[in-house]
Amino acid sequence: MRRPFRSAASFVLALVAVSAVVFLLQQMLYPRQEILDLTPTSAPPTAPPPATAAAAPVSSASVVDPAWVGDTAARTGIPGPALLAYARATLRAPESCGLGWTTLAGIGWVESQHGTIGGRSLREDGTSSRRVLGPALDGVGPVAAIRATPESTSWHGDPEWDHAVGPMQFIPSTWEMWASDGDGDDMADPNDIDDAAWAAARYLCAGGQDLTTGSGWAGSIYSYNHAQVYVDMVYTAATTYAERIG
């Protein structure tokens, strides 16, 4: 069964500073994949949603065709475990949301290069070879000040300040609200791209958003990170991935 792809499709959270994300992208490059040109392509709220791409074929409820994963990973440069996570998350998302896998891939690229930023590798279980952590949210410069809790410290190791965590860069307080088990292992771990992608999909589709419209798509991405430049970067990455698979 195939679900039609409806937007170029899906998340860090509103308090993560765009300037810090851009800095990380500039400083830590994934060596096995050419770097996407992330010169933002304008995606104003009234624009159409990004270019579309075919949905992942499935053999049952949310089982993605391994052949599709292999072929699409080769054509896009997205690591297979990440691509599988994005596809499964979009297949599980409400059909009325219109979320497409390339939106999640666009976010995954902008946030952490799919968990591979800084020379990391993405393991088959969806975790990175080293944890992906954002800068300390200590209120210095463009970042918010968010104190760590004993629970959040267990995710990032800093007893004083929170950090965005994992390949989709969740702030721990937001993860507490949207924690998800994307791979059925009875754990919800923001460092696991399977769980993070499913949480991102749920977040983007919350409130009845329709990502098949320009305003719905842009508004949903803007809610993930409150900056137009972030929306533009995700738009560019999502569209690039759609173009790579025709």
C-alpha positions in Angstrom: 0.0 0.0 0.0 1.3 3.5 -0.9 0.4 6.7 0.8 0.6 9.7 -1.6 3.3 12.2 -0.7 1.7 15.5 0.0 4.5 17.9 0.9 8.2 18.0 0.6 8.4 17.0 3.8 9.4 17.5 8.7 11.7 19.8 14.0 14.1 21.4 16.6 12.4 23.4 19.1 11.6 27.0 19.3 14.2 28.0 21.8 17.3 26.6 20.0 19.1 29.5 18.5 19.5 29.5 14.7 22.9 31.1 14.9 24.2 28.2 16.9 22.8 25.7 14.4 24.4 27.5 11.5 27.7 27.7 13.4 27.6 23.9 13.9 26.8 23.3 10.3 29.7 25.4 9.2 32.2 23.9 11.6 31.4 20.2 11.6 31.0 18.5 8.2 29.9 15.0 7.3 32.8 13.7 5.3 31.0 10.9 3.3 28.4 13.1 1.7 28.7 16.2 -0.3 27.4 19.2 1.6 24.0 20.5 0.6 23.9 24.1 -0.6 22.0 25.6 2.3 21.9 29.1 1.0 18.3 29.7 2.0 15.7 29.5 -0.7 12.9 31.9 0.4 9.9 30.1 1.8 7.5 32.9 2.9 4.3 31.8 4.6 2.2 32.4 1.4 4.5 30.2 -0.8 3.6 26.7 -1.9 5.0 23.9 0.2 8.4 22.5 -1.0 8.8 20.3 -4.0 7.3 16.8 -3.5 8.7 13.3 -3.7 7.1 9.9 -3.8 6.2 8.4 -0.5 8.0 5.3 0.8 6.3 2.1 -0.4 5.1 -0.2 2.4 4.5 -3.9 2.5 2.2 -3.7 5.6 1.0 -1.1 8.1 4.2 0.9 8.6 6.9 -1.5 7.2 9.0 0.3 4.7 10.3 -1.5 1.6 14.0 -2.1 2.2 14.7 -1.8 -1.5 13.2 1.7 -1.5 15.4 2.6 1.5 18.6 1.4 -0.2 17.9 3.1 -3.5 16.7 6.3 -2.0 19.7 6.4 0.5 22.1 6.0 -2.4 20.5 8.8 -4.5 20.1 11.3 -1.6 23.1 10.6 0.5 20.9 10.2 3.6 22.2 7.3 5.9 19.8 4.3 5.6 18.8 4.2 9.3 17.9 7.9 9.2 15.9 7.5 6.0 14.0 4.5 7.4 13.2 6.6 10.5 11.8 9.5 8.5 9.8 7.2 6.2 8.3 5.2 9.1 7.4 8.4 11.0 5.6 9.9 8.0 3.7 6.7 7.4 2.4 6.7 11.0 1.5 10.4 10.9 -2.1 11.4 10.4 -2.9 11.4 6.7 -4.7 14.7 7.1 -1.4 16.3 8.2 0.2 15.8 4.7 3.6 15.3 6.2 6.2 14.0 3.8 9.5 12.3 4.6 11.6 15.0 2.9 10.4 17.5 5.5 11.8 15.4 8.3 14.9 14.8 6.2 15.3 18.6 5.7 15.1 19.1 9.5 17.4 16.2 10.1 20.0 17.7 7.8 19.8 21.2 9.2 19.9 20.0 12.8 22.6 17.4 12.7 23.3 16.1 9.2 21.2 13.1 10.2 23.2 12.4 13.3 26.6 12.5 11.4 27.7 16.0 12.1 31.3 16.4 13.2 32.5 13.1 11.7 30.0 11.1 13.6 28.5 8.0 12.1 24.9 6.8 12.4 24.6 3.2 13.7 22.1 0.7 12.5 20.2 1.1 15.7 19.6 4.8 15.0 22.1 6.3 17.5 25.2 8.3 16.6 28.7 7.2 17.4 28.9 10.2 19.7 26.0 12.1 21.2 24.8 15.1 19.3 24.5 18.0 21.8 23.6 21.7 21.1 25.3 24.5 22.9 24.6 25.1 26.6 21.4 27.1 27.0 22.9 29.5 29.5 21.4 32.7 28.3 24.7 33.9 26.8 24.4 35.4 23.4 21.4 34.4 21.3 20.4 31.4 23.4 17.7 31.1 26.1 18.6 30.4 29.7 17.2 27.0 30.7 18.4 25.3 33.9 19.1 21.6 33.8 17.2 19.1 35.9 18.4 15.7 37.2 16.3 14.2 34.5 17.6 16.4 31.6 21.2 16.0 32.8 20.8 12.2 32.2 20.4 13.1 28.5 23.2 15.6 28.0 25.5 15.3 31.1 25.5 19.0 32.1 24.2 19.5 35.7 23.8 23.2 35.3 22.4 24.1 31.9 20.2 22.3 29.4 21.3 21.4 25.9 19.3 20.4 22.8 19.8 16.7 22.4 20.0 14.2 19.6 19.8 14.2 15.8 16.6 16.3 15.8 17.8 18.5 18.6 15.1 18.3 21.2 15.2 20.5 24.3 14.7 18.2 27.2 11.5 19.9 28.5 10.0 19.6 25.0 11.1 15.9 24.8 9.2 15.3 28.1 6.0 16.4 26.3 6.6 14.6 23.0 8.8 11.6 24.0 8.0 8.8 21.5 9.0 5.2 20.8 9.6 5.1 17.1 11.1 1.6 16.7 9.1 -0.4 19.2 11.9 -1.2 21.6 9.8 0.2 24.6 12.2 3.1 25.0 11.8 6.8 24.1 15.3 8.2 23.6 16.0 11.6 21.9 19.4 10.3 20.9 17.7 7.5 18.8 16.7 8.9 15.4 13.8 6.5 15.2 12.3 7.9 18.3 13.3 11.5 17.5 11.8 11.4 14.0 8.5 10.1 15.3 8.4 12.7 18.0 9.1 15.4 15.4 6.3 14.1 13.2 3.9 14.2 16.1 4.9 17.7 17.0 4.7 19.0 13.4 1.2 17.6 12.9 -0.2 18.7 16.3 -3.0 21.2 16.2 -4.4 19.9 12.9 -1.8 21.5 10.8 -2.1 20.9 7.0 1.4 20.7 5.6 0.1 20.5 2.0 -0.5 24.2 2.1 2.3 26.8 2.1 1.1 28.5 5.2 0.6 25.2 7.0 4.0 23.9 6.1 5.9 27.2 6.9 3.9 27.6 10.1 4.7 24.1 11.3 8.4 24.4 10.6 8.4 27.9 12.2 6.9 26.4 15.4 9.9 24.0 15.5 12.3 26.9 15.5 11.1 30.5 15.6 13.2 32.0 12.8 12.4 32.5 9.1 16.0 31.7 8.2 15.5 28.2 9.7 12.3 27.7 7.7 14.2 28.7 4.6 17.1 26.3 5.3 14.7 23.4 5.9 12.8 24.3 2.7 16.1 24.3 0.7 17.2 20.9 2.1 13.8 19.2 1.7 13.5 20.5 -1.9 17.0 19.3 -2.7 16.3 15.8 -1.5 13.1 15.7 -3.5 14.9 16.8 -6.6 17.6 14.1 -6.1 15.1 11.3 -6.4 13.1 13.0 -9.2 
